[in-house]
């Protein structure tokens, strides 16, 4: 009975992954590291970053989707040269949809190479494990299948490679997910038949334009999906004023339109809040989705600038 329960969970978890893909955040340029390990430590003058966030989708619906993450990364920059540097970090996230929970724990390594005075080429890798879990909170505790089944499966090794090209004016990156978990037979020998976790791709690109000393406009797009399904497409437009406050909008396919505000609360501490309005069939029942992100990023100057200044810009967390 235990094997049947685990098999049942895995089959539904796989269909959930194909449908929902990976956790998606409206502020994907804020949580750039979660989308691509090559983005970790891309600012040479940032010694470390701490970024956390949470998203609650379709507020008011029972067992609605919820996502949360936290990450930390640290830069190792040579004292006399900014032509190349290294970054290490950790990224932890959780995605829950109904009774099904997916946890990721990744360690990261990223290498950054200055191709010119303005362009950085980055290559990064997440390496960790993936846990699929069945929450028993709403299940019958007297059911023998619930009692005997652990409801948890660990999949490893989980490797996520990525590359990124960036400057003060643009970025473009590409990453792959679940490429090492394509045909993991038994996922730890807990079941007897193959379980397929499809590879996913993630592509992002954006531009930054400065109009004057106070106003910066950022436009970005994200394309992601599995190798067998139509991709999800999202567009962000953000305007930042005086390096302290930003506002913008986003649209994700035919599912959400969003409003975004980001601001610097205190030195080195940024907050981003997004409100998503459902524009699909969920509009009458649960139109509201809320997302909050926080970052602690002691920036000393620009993205790849050698000059060290004392200020911090709320839009620095994007590129």
C-alpha positions as CSV (number, residue, x, y, z in Angstrom):
1,X,0.0,0.0,0.0
2,X,2.9,2.4,0.8
3,X,4.3,1.9,-2.7
4,X,0.9,2.6,-4.3
5,X,0.5,5.8,-2.3
6,X,4.0,7.1,-3.3
7,X,3.4,6.1,-6.9
8,X,0.1,8.0,-6.8
9,X,1.8,11.0,-5.4
10,X,4.6,11.0,-7.9
11,X,2.4,10.7,-10.9
12,X,0.3,13.7,-9.8
13,X,3.4,15.6,-8.9
14,X,4.8,15.1,-12.4
15,X,1.6,16.4,-14.0
16,X,1.7,19.4,-11.6
17,X,5.2,20.2,-12.7
18,X,4.3,20.1,-16.4
19,X,1.3,22.3,-15.8
20,X,2.7,24.8,-13.3
21,X,6.3,24.5,-14.4
22,X,8.5,26.1,-11.7
23,X,7.7,28.9,-9.2
24,X,7.1,32.1,-11.1
25,X,7.4,35.5,-9.7
26,X,6.1,38.7,-11.1
27,X,9.2,40.5,-10.0
28,X,11.5,38.2,-11.9
29,X,14.2,40.9,-12.3
30,X,14.3,41.2,-8.5
31,X,14.7,37.5,-8.0
32,X,17.1,37.1,-10.9
33,X,19.2,34.5,-9.1
34,X,16.2,32.1,-8.7
35,X,15.8,32.2,-12.4
36,X,19.5,31.7,-13.3
37,X,22.5,30.8,-11.2
38,X,24.7,32.9,-13.6
39,X,23.1,36.0,-12.2
40,X,24.5,35.4,-8.7
41,X,27.1,38.0,-7.9
42,X,26.9,39.8,-11.2
43,X,27.6,43.2,-9.6
44,X,31.3,43.3,-8.8
45,X,31.0,45.9,-6.1
46,X,28.4,44.0,-4.1
47,X,30.2,41.9,-1.5
48,X,27.1,39.8,-0.7
49,X,23.3,39.7,-1.3
50,X,20.4,38.3,0.8
51,X,17.1,38.1,-1.1
52,X,13.8,36.6,0.2
53,X,10.3,36.5,-1.1
54,X,6.9,35.0,-0.9
55,X,3.9,34.7,-3.3
56,X,0.3,33.8,-2.5
57,X,-1.8,33.1,-5.5
58,X,-5.6,33.3,-5.8
59,X,-6.2,34.5,-2.2
60,X,-9.4,33.0,-0.7
61,X,-9.2,29.7,-2.5
62,X,-8.6,26.6,-0.3
63,X,-5.2,25.0,-0.9
64,X,-4.2,27.8,-3.2
65,X,-0.7,27.9,-4.7
66,X,2.0,29.4,-2.5
67,X,5.7,30.0,-3.2
68,X,8.6,31.3,-1.1
69,X,12.4,31.5,-1.3
70,X,15.5,32.8,0.4
71,X,19.0,33.1,-1.0
72,X,22.4,34.2,0.0
73,X,25.5,34.7,-2.1
74,X,29.0,36.1,-1.6
75,X,31.5,37.6,-4.1
76,X,35.2,36.8,-4.1
77,X,36.9,39.7,-6.0
78,X,40.6,40.0,-6.5
79,X,42.0,43.0,-4.8
80,X,43.9,44.4,-7.8
81,X,41.8,43.3,-10.7
82,X,38.1,43.4,-11.7
83,X,38.6,41.4,-14.9
84,X,37.2,38.2,-13.3
85,X,35.7,37.2,-10.0
86,X,33.9,34.2,-8.3
87,X,30.7,33.9,-6.4
88,X,29.3,31.2,-4.1
89,X,25.9,30.9,-2.5
90,X,22.8,29.0,-1.5
91,X,19.2,29.1,-2.8
92,X,16.3,27.5,-1.0
93,X,12.7,27.6,-2.3
94,X,9.3,25.9,-1.7
95,X,6.4,25.7,-4.0
96,X,3.0,24.3,-2.8
97,X,-0.1,23.6,-4.8
98,X,-2.8,21.9,-2.8
99,X,-1.4,18.9,-1.0
100,X,1.7,18.7,-3.2
101,X,4.9,20.5,-2.0
102,X,8.2,20.8,-3.8
103,X,11.3,21.9,-2.1
104,X,14.6,22.8,-3.7
105,X,18.0,23.2,-1.9
106,X,20.8,24.3,-4.2
107,X,24.4,25.4,-3.6
108,X,25.7,27.7,-6.3
109,X,29.0,28.6,-8.0
110,X,29.3,31.4,-10.6
111,X,32.3,32.7,-12.6
112,X,32.2,36.2,-14.0
113,X,34.5,37.4,-16.8
114,X,34.8,41.1,-17.8
115,X,34.8,40.9,-21.6
116,X,35.2,44.7,-22.0
117,X,34.9,47.8,-19.9
118,X,31.1,47.4,-20.0
119,X,30.1,43.8,-20.6
120,X,30.3,40.8,-18.3
121,X,30.0,37.2,-19.3
122,X,28.8,34.9,-16.5
123,X,28.4,31.1,-16.1
124,X,26.8,29.5,-13.1
125,X,25.6,26.2,-11.7
126,X,23.1,25.2,-9.0
127,X,23.8,21.8,-7.5
128,X,21.5,20.2,-5.0
129,X,18.4,18.1,-4.3
130,X,14.7,18.2,-5.0
131,X,12.1,17.0,-2.5
132,X,8.5,16.1,-3.5
133,X,6.2,15.9,-0.5
134,X,2.6,15.1,0.1
135,X,1.0,17.1,2.9
136,X,-1.3,15.0,5.0
137,X,-3.0,17.9,6.7
138,X,-6.3,17.4,4.8
139,X,-6.1,13.7,4.5
140,X,-7.8,11.0,6.5
141,X,-5.4,10.1,9.3
142,X,-7.1,6.8,9.7
143,X,-6.5,5.7,6.1
144,X,-3.8,2.9,6.1
145,X,-2.3,4.4,3.0
146,X,-1.8,7.7,4.8
147,X,-0.4,6.1,7.9
148,X,2.1,3.8,6.2
149,X,3.3,6.2,3.5
150,X,6.0,8.7,4.2
151,X,4.7,10.9,1.4
152,X,8.2,12.1,0.7
153,X,10.6,11.4,-2.2
154,X,14.1,12.9,-2.7
155,X,15.5,13.3,-6.2
156,X,19.2,14.0,-6.9
157,X,21.5,15.1,-8.2
158,X,19.7,18.3,-9.3
159,X,21.9,20.4,-11.5
160,X,20.9,23.8,-13.0
161,X,23.4,25.4,-15.4
162,X,23.1,28.9,-16.7
163,X,24.8,31.6,-18.7
164,X,24.4,35.4,-18.7
165,X,25.6,38.4,-20.6
166,X,25.1,41.8,-18.9
167,X,26.1,45.4,-18.7
168,X,24.7,48.6,-17.2
169,X,22.3,48.8,-20.1
170,X,21.1,45.3,-20.9
171,X,21.1,41.7,-19.8
172,X,20.3,38.4,-21.5
173,X,20.4,35.0,-19.9
174,X,19.6,31.3,-20.4
175,X,19.3,28.4,-17.9
176,X,18.1,24.8,-17.9
177,X,16.3,22.9,-15.1
178,X,15.8,19.2,-14.4
179,X,18.3,18.1,-17.0
180,X,19.8,15.5,-14.6
181,X,16.4,14.2,-13.4
182,X,15.0,13.4,-16.9
183,X,14.5,9.7,-16.4
184,X,15.2,8.9,-12.7
185,X,14.1,5.3,-12.3
186,X,12.4,4.9,-9.0
187,X,13.6,8.2,-7.5
188,X,15.6,6.5,-4.8
189,X,14.3,3.0,-5.6
190,X,11.1,3.7,-3.8
191,X,8.9,2.7,-6.8
192,X,9.4,0.2,-9.5
193,X,8.5,2.1,-12.6
194,X,10.3,5.1,-14.3
195,X,9.3,8.6,-13.3
196,X,9.9,11.3,-15.8
197,X,10.6,14.9,-14.8
198,X,10.8,16.9,-18.0
199,X,13.7,19.4,-18.6
200,X,12.7,23.0,-18.5
201,X,14.3,26.1,-20.0
202,X,14.3,29.7,-18.8
203,X,15.2,32.7,-21.0
204,X,15.2,36.3,-19.8
205,X,16.3,39.6,-21.4
206,X,16.0,43.3,-20.5
207,X,17.2,46.8,-21.2
208,X,17.8,49.8,-19.0
209,X,17.6,53.3,-20.2
210,X,18.5,56.4,-18.2
211,X,16.6,59.6,-19.2
212,X,18.2,61.9,-16.7
213,X,19.9,62.0,-13.3
214,X,16.7,60.9,-11.6
215,X,14.7,58.6,-14.0
216,X,15.6,55.1,-15.2
217,X,13.3,52.8,-17.3
218,X,13.7,49.1,-17.3
219,X,11.9,46.8,-19.8
220,X,12.3,43.0,-19.5
221,X,10.8,39.8,-20.7
222,X,10.9,36.2,-19.5
223,X,10.1,33.0,-21.4
224,X,10.0,29.7,-19.7
225,X,8.5,26.2,-20.2
226,X,9.1,22.5,-20.6
227,X,10.4,20.9,-23.8
228,X,6.9,19.5,-24.6
229,X,4.6,22.3,-23.6
230,X,3.9,25.9,-24.7
231,X,6.0,28.4,-22.9
232,X,4.9,31.0,-20.4
233,X,5.7,34.6,-21.4
234,X,5.9,37.6,-19.1
235,X,6.7,41.2,-19.6
236,X,7.9,43.8,-17.0
237,X,8.1,47.5,-17.3
238,X,9.6,49.4,-14.4
239,X,10.4,53.1,-13.8
240,X,12.7,54.2,-11.0
241,X,13.0,57.7,-9.6
242,X,15.9,59.2,-7.7
243,X,17.3,55.7,-7.0
244,X,14.8,55.3,-4.1
245,X,11.4,54.4,-5.6
246,X,10.1,52.4,-8.5
247,X,6.8,51.5,-10.0
248,X,5.7,49.5,-12.9
249,X,3.4,46.9,-14.5
250,X,3.6,43.4,-15.8
251,X,1.5,41.0,-17.9
252,X,1.8,37.2,-18.0
253,X,0.1,35.6,-21.0
254,X,-3.6,35.5,-20.6
255,X,-3.5,34.9,-16.8
256,X,-2.4,38.1,-14.9
257,X,-1.9,41.8,-15.2
258,X,0.1,43.2,-12.3
259,X,1.1,46.4,-10.6
260,X,4.5,46.7,-8.9
261,X,6.1,49.1,-6.4
262,X,9.7,48.9,-5.1
263,X,11.3,51.2,-2.7
264,X,14.4,51.6,-0.5
265,X,13.3,51.5,3.1
266,X,16.7,52.1,4.6
267,X,20.2,52.0,3.3
268,X,20.9,48.7,1.6
269,X,17.4,47.4,2.3
270,X,14.9,47.1,-0.6
271,X,11.2,46.1,-0.6
272,X,9.2,45.0,-3.7
273,X,5.5,44.4,-3.7
274,X,3.4,43.1,-6.6
275,X,-0.4,42.8,-6.9
276,X,-1.6,40.4,-9.7
277,X,-5.2,40.5,-11.0
278,X,-6.4,37.4,-12.6
279,X,-7.7,37.9,-16.1
280,X,-8.6,34.3,-16.8
281,X,-11.5,32.2,-15.6
282,X,-10.3,32.7,-12.0
283,X,-11.4,36.3,-12.1
284,X,-14.9,35.9,-10.6
285,X,-13.7,33.4,-7.9
286,X,-10.3,34.6,-6.8
287,X,-8.9,37.6,-8.6
288,X,-6.2,38.5,-6.1
289,X,-2.5,37.5,-5.9
290,X,0.1,39.2,-3.7
291,X,3.9,38.9,-3.9
292,X,6.5,40.5,-1.5
293,X,10.3,40.5,-1.9
294,X,13.0,41.8,0.4
295,X,16.7,42.3,-0.3
296,X,19.8,43.3,1.7
297,X,22.4,44.4,-0.8
298,X,25.3,46.6,0.2
299,X,26.0,48.1,-3.2
300,X,29.1,50.3,-3.5
301,X,28.7,51.9,-6.9
302,X,27.4,50.6,-10.3
303,X,27.0,47.1,-11.8
304,X,30.6,46.8,-13.1
305,X,31.9,50.2,-12.1
306,X,35.3,50.3,-10.4
307,X,34.4,53.5,-8.5
308,X,33.1,52.9,-5.0
309,X,30.4,55.3,-3.8
310,X,28.4,55.3,-0.6
311,X,24.9,55.2,-2.1
312,X,22.5,52.3,-2.9
313,X,19.9,52.3,-5.6
314,X,16.7,50.4,-5.5
315,X,17.2,49.5,-9.2
316,X,20.6,48.0,-8.6
317,X,18.9,44.8,-7.5
318,X,17.6,44.3,-11.0
319,X,20.8,44.2,-13.0
